[in-house]
Each structure stands twice: as structure tokens, then as C-alpha cells.
Amino acid sequence: MKYTIREISEITNVAVSTVSKALNGQKGVSEKKRQEILRIAEKVHYQPNANARALAHRKTSTIGLIVPGDADYSLSGVYWSVLIAAIAKEANSQKYNLMLICPDLQRPDQTISEIIQKQAVDGLIIPSELVTKKDVKALMEAGLPFVMQGCSPVAEHCCVDVKNKDGARKLTAALIARGYKRIGCVAGDRKLLYTQERVEGFMEEMKNAGFANDAILYTSYSKEETQENIRTFTEAFPDLDALFISAGGEFPFYIIDVLKEKNYDLHAFGLAVFGDYTPYHYLPYRIITASQPVRKMGIQDTKNLLQLINKETPPSLSLFDTEIQS
């Protein structure tokens, strides 16, 4: 019978990542536990799969970055364009190339397995929203180093993110400080962890101030769907005097267009956006923003990944502060 890393982890009662580190000689495992794992692996005649053996001996001097969702949408947005530039620059400074990988939207669940099979990169940076338990297992068993941009509920493994809940609370507090009381929240996909954290921060700050926090809209980031949902939302909550918008880029402009269409006075109406974007500062009315250190996060992603490639132990979690600009 051929044993897998997953089965060895169950026998030794440790995480798959711990078994992978022990078998690959990486740090982060006690010597006692390492020897126990090696003994079990030898006893059950564990053999790494062909992809793992190839990856262990082959260096491409290339790291991969999986672009989330629709490439046209992601690559045109300020967040990912800045992140990609930072990753590429840091990788190049360490003599590595960067490969951008766009998932097949018809077969998104096949992306990771195909990357492993092609063996085209030495490691991966993956948006947390694309990571599944199946992917984590496949990456661990193949021995392909990876880090996640954003925290994930399916794996605690070298995550780089901002303090989403804290930033949302600070943004909401800034609106409240300006005298707004009936503040609505417009958020993205409710399945995403960062969306959940930002909405949670908004709700807690409103509750602490003694204000209602029931006006919450979840929507996709597409222009058509967002604008249709905003029209319905403003009709359901006609007394709103401000909005907390949980994502930046072009997304707030879709919302602003509808507010203008409905004749809101945007000089009086409050707007706070989780994210920063240069065009916001040229508008005739003020928008409060939570600026994310995207460039620093991209550099941290790259450093973490290169440490893993070099069989070192990077921090398991790197969280950055947001800066409120009003």
C-alpha cells in the first residue's frame, strides 16, 4: 500500500504541513517529532509522488502569482496592479522572474493541479479566496512552496493581509465623528473572509455608538449588478446619510453614479471607502479612505515565498495597519 503525506499526518497526529516540513528538511519541526515522522515514513515505505521529486531537484528561478477571478477585472484594478508591480520588483531583486497565472474561469478547481503538473514555477503566491482544502493538500504533497495574499479560513499558512476589522472600525468611527448616524454598508461577496471581517468591524462600531447597523448590502463587484442592487438598497433605506464601502478601486464609482442619478447631495452625504485610489482625491466632495500598504504586502509575500523555497521558516501571519485619510 502506498501511503501519502495526509495518511502519515494522521498516523503521527500532526498537521500535513508539519509532515511536509519534516520530510523536506525544513525548519519549524522539533527534532524529536522530525525523527518520529521519518521513522514512520520509512516504516510505511513512503515515496513522494513524481511531481514532488521533480520539484525537489528542478529550479526554474520563477515564482507564480495566480490572478483572482476575471483577469480583465483584476489587472485593470489599482490594488492588483500595485501588488503585481511590488512582487515583480522584489522577485527580480532576488534573481527570480514572475509568472502571472490566470485561472480558467470554466475550470477554476483545476488551476492548482495543472500548475503542479507543469512544474513551471518554484513557488506560488495565491489569493486567499481561491484556496481550497483540496489545493492545500495537493500543494503540500507535491512539496510546492506557497504563500497566501489574504487570510484564509481553510489554512493558516504564510498569510499576508491588512487588519480588516480594525480598518473598518476606524473608517466607521471617522464617519460617526463627522456627525453621520444612519450609515449603510455596501460590501462585496459575503463568502470572502475579508468581506466578513470588514462588515463585522462596521457593525461593531455602529453598535458601540448606539446606532442601527442593519442596513447592509452584499453584492458582486460587477458594475451592472452593483448598480441595480444599490438602486434597490437606497429605496429600502431612504433615510441613509452615509455609506461605508468595503472595497476600493472602481467599485465606489459604480455606487456614486447611482447616488447622483437619485439626486443625493454628495457634498453632504458621507462616503468612506476601504481602499485608496488617486482619482478619489480629485472629486469635488470628500471621501474618507483606508489606505492599504499594498506595496509592502507584495514585498512581504515575495520574501515569505523565497524563504520557503530556500527551506527557511517565514512568519505564518503578517498583518499590516491601514491608514485613515479624511
C-alpha positions in Angstrom: 0.0 0.0 0.0 1.3 3.4 -1.0 1.0 6.0 1.9 0.5 9.7 1.3 1.6 12.7 3.4 -2.0 13.0 4.6 -2.0 9.4 5.9 1.3 9.9 7.7 -0.1 13.1 9.3 -3.0 11.0 10.7 -0.7 8.3 12.0 1.6 10.8 13.7 -1.3 13.1 14.8 0.3 16.3 13.3 -0.6 18.7 10.6 0.1 17.9 6.9 2.4 21.0 6.8 4.4 19.6 9.7 4.9 16.3 7.9 5.9 18.1 4.8 8.5 20.2 6.7 9.9 17.1 8.4 10.3 15.2 5.1 11.8 18.1 3.3 14.2 19.1 6.0 12.6 22.5 6.7 12.6 24.3 10.0 9.6 24.6 12.2 9.6 21.0 13.5 11.2 19.8 16.7 14.0 17.2 16.2 12.1 14.7 18.2 9.0 15.0 16.1 11.0 15.0 12.9 12.7 11.7 13.8 9.3 10.2 14.7 7.9 11.3 11.3 10.9 10.0 9.4 10.7 6.6 11.2 7.0 6.3 10.3 7.7 7.3 6.7 10.4 4.7 6.4 8.2 2.0 8.0 5.3 2.6 5.6 7.7 2.9 2.6 6.6 6.4 1.9 7.6 7.6 -1.6 7.0 11.2 -2.7 5.0 11.4 -6.0 6.7 12.2 -9.2 5.8 15.8 -9.2 7.3 16.2 -5.7 10.6 14.5 -6.8 10.8 16.7 -9.9 10.2 19.9 -7.9 12.8 18.9 -5.3 15.5 18.8 -8.0 14.4 21.3 -10.5 14.8 25.1 -10.2 13.1 27.4 -12.6 14.1 30.7 -10.9 10.4 31.7 -11.4 7.7 32.3 -8.9 4.0 32.3 -9.9 1.2 34.6 -8.9 -2.4 33.5 -9.5 -4.6 36.4 -10.6 -8.0 36.2 -8.9 -11.2 36.0 -10.9 -11.6 37.6 -14.3 -8.1 38.8 -15.4 -9.6 41.8 -17.2 -11.2 43.0 -14.0 -8.2 42.2 -11.7 -5.4 43.5 -13.8 -7.2 46.8 -14.5 -7.7 47.5 -10.8 -5.3 49.6 -8.7 -4.9 47.0 -5.9 -3.7 44.1 -8.0 -1.6 46.3 -10.4 0.3 47.7 -7.5 0.7 44.3 -5.8 2.0 42.7 -9.0 4.5 45.5 -9.5 5.8 45.1 -6.0 6.1 41.3 -6.3 7.8 41.6 -9.6 10.3 44.1 -8.4 11.2 42.2 -5.2 11.4 38.9 -7.1 13.7 40.5 -9.7 16.0 41.8 -7.0 16.5 38.2 -5.8 17.1 37.0 -9.4 13.7 35.5 -9.8 11.1 36.0 -12.6 7.4 36.4 -12.0 4.8 34.5 -14.0 1.2 35.6 -13.9 -1.3 32.8 -13.9 -4.9 33.4 -14.9 -7.3 30.7 -13.8 -9.6 29.1 -16.4 -13.0 30.6 -15.3 -14.7 27.5 -16.6 -12.5 25.1 -14.6 -11.2 27.1 -11.6 -10.8 24.0 -9.5 -8.1 22.6 -11.9 -5.7 25.6 -11.7 -3.5 24.4 -8.8 -3.3 20.8 -10.1 -2.3 21.9 -13.5 0.4 24.2 -12.1 1.9 21.3 -10.1 1.9 19.1 -13.2 3.6 21.7 -15.4 6.3 22.3 -12.8 6.9 25.8 -14.3 7.5 27.6 -11.0 9.4 27.2 -7.8 6.6 28.6 -5.7 3.2 30.3 -5.7 1.5 33.3 -4.3 -2.2 32.6 -4.2 -5.1 35.0 -3.4 -6.8 33.5 -0.3 -10.2 33.5 -1.9 -9.0 30.9 -4.4 -7.5 28.5 -1.9 -9.4 25.3 -1.0 -8.6 22.4 1.3 -8.0 20.2 -1.7 -5.5 22.8 -3.1 -3.6 22.9 0.2 -3.4 19.1 0.4 -2.1 18.9 -3.3 0.5 21.7 -2.7 1.8 20.1 0.5 2.0 16.6 -1.1 3.8 18.0 -4.1 6.2 20.0 -2.0 5.5 23.2 -3.9 6.1 26.2 -1.6 3.2 28.7 -1.5 2.0 31.8 0.4 -1.4 33.4 0.5 -2.3 37.0 -0.1 -5.0 37.5 2.4 -6.1 35.3 5.3 -8.0 32.1 4.7 -10.4 30.0 6.8 -9.1 26.8 5.2 -5.4 27.1 6.1 -3.1 29.1 8.4 -0.1 29.2 6.2 2.1 32.2 5.5 -0.8 34.7 5.1 -0.2 38.4 4.3 -3.1 40.7 4.9 -4.3 44.0 6.4 -6.1 44.3 9.7 -9.5 44.3 8.1 -11.7 44.5 11.1 -9.6 47.3 12.7 -9.6 49.3 9.5 -13.4 49.0 9.1 -13.9 50.2 12.7 -11.7 53.2 12.1 -13.4 54.1 8.9 -16.9 53.9 10.5 -15.7 55.9 13.5 -14.5 58.6 11.1 -18.0 58.9 9.6 -19.6 58.9 13.0 -17.2 61.7 14.2 -18.4 63.8 11.3 -22.0 63.6 12.7 -23.4 60.8 10.4 -25.8 58.5 12.2 -27.7 56.4 9.7 -24.8 54.8 7.9 -25.3 51.9 5.4 -22.7 49.3 4.4 -22.1 48.2 0.9 -19.9 45.0 0.8 -18.6 42.5 -1.7 -19.0 38.7 -1.8 -20.2 37.7 1.7 -18.3 34.3 1.4 -14.9 36.1 1.4 -13.2 36.3 4.8 -12.0 39.9 4.3 -15.6 41.0 3.5 -16.9 39.3 6.6 -14.2 41.0 8.8 -14.9 44.4 7.4 -18.6 44.1 7.8 -18.1 42.9 11.3 -15.9 45.9 12.1 -18.6 48.2 10.7 -21.3 46.6 12.7 -19.4 46.6 16.0 -18.5 50.3 15.7 -22.1 51.3 14.9 -23.4 49.2 17.8 -20.9 50.8 20.2 -22.1 54.2 19.1 -25.7 53.2 19.7 -26.7 53.4 16.1 -28.6 50.9 14.0 -26.4 48.6 11.9 -29.0 46.7 9.9 -28.5 48.5 6.5 -26.1 46.1 4.8 -25.9 45.2 1.2 -23.7 42.4 -0.3 -23.1 42.5 -4.0 -20.6 41.3 -6.7 -18.1 43.8 -8.0 -19.6 44.0 -11.5 -20.9 47.4 -12.5 -24.3 46.2 -13.7 -25.2 44.1 -10.7 -23.8 46.6 -8.1 -25.8 49.5 -9.6 -29.0 47.5 -9.7 -28.5 46.4 -6.1 -27.8 50.0 -5.0 -31.0 51.3 -6.5 -33.0 48.7 -4.6 -30.9 49.3 -1.4 -31.4 53.0 -1.3 -35.2 52.5 -1.9 -35.3 50.1 1.1 -33.3 52.5 3.3 -34.2 56.1 2.1 -33.0 57.7 5.4 -29.3 56.8 4.9 -27.0 59.8 5.4 -23.7 58.0 4.7 -22.2 54.8 3.2 -19.3 52.6 4.3 -18.0 50.9 1.2 -15.9 47.8 1.9 -13.7 47.8 -1.2 -12.0 50.4 -3.4 -10.9 50.8 -7.0 -13.7 51.4 -9.5 -16.3 49.9 -7.2 -17.2 53.1 -5.3 -17.7 54.9 -8.6 -20.5 52.5 -9.6 -22.2 53.4 -6.3 -21.6 57.1 -6.7 -23.2 57.1 -10.2 -26.4 55.7 -8.7 -26.4 58.2 -5.8 -26.0 61.1 -8.4 -28.8 59.5 -10.5 -31.0 59.6 -7.4 -30.1 63.3 -6.7 -28.2 62.7 -3.4 -26.2 65.8 -2.3 -22.7 64.2 -2.3 -21.3 67.3 -0.6 -23.5 66.4 2.4 -23.7 62.7 2.1 -20.9 60.7 3.8 -18.7 58.3 1.9 -16.0 56.1 3.4 -14.0 53.5 1.3 -11.9 50.6 2.4 -9.1 51.3 0.0 -7.4 54.3 -1.6 -7.3 55.4 -5.3 -5.8 58.6 -6.6 -9.0 59.7 -8.5 -10.9 59.9 -5.2 -8.8 62.9 -4.2 -9.8 64.9 -7.3 -13.6 64.7 -6.7 -15.4 67.9 -5.7 -16.6 66.2 -2.5 -14.7 64.4 0.3 -14.2 60.7 0.6 -12.7 59.1 3.7 -10.4 56.3 2.8 -8.5 53.4 4.5 -5.2 53.3 2.7 -3.7 49.8 2.5 0.1 49.3 2.2 -0.3 47.2 -0.9 3.3 47.6 -2.0 4.6 46.5 1.4 2.3 43.5 1.3 3.6 42.4 -2.1 7.1 42.6 -0.9 6.3 40.6 2.2 4.5 37.9 0.0 7.7 37.6 -2.1 10.1 37.4 0.9 7.9 34.8 2.6 7.8 32.7 -0.6 11.5 32.9 -1.2 12.2 31.9 2.4 10.1 28.8 1.9 11.8 28.0 -1.4 15.2 28.2 0.5 13.8 25.9 3.1 13.6 28.6 5.8 10.7 29.5 8.0 8.9 32.7 7.3 6.2 34.2 9.6 2.9 32.4 9.5 0.9 35.6 9.6 1.9 39.2 8.6 -0.8 41.8 9.3 -0.5 45.4 8.2 -2.3 48.5 9.5 -4.5 50.7 7.4 -4.1 54.5 7.4 -7.3 56.6 7.5 -7.2 59.6 5.3 -10.0 62.1 5.6 
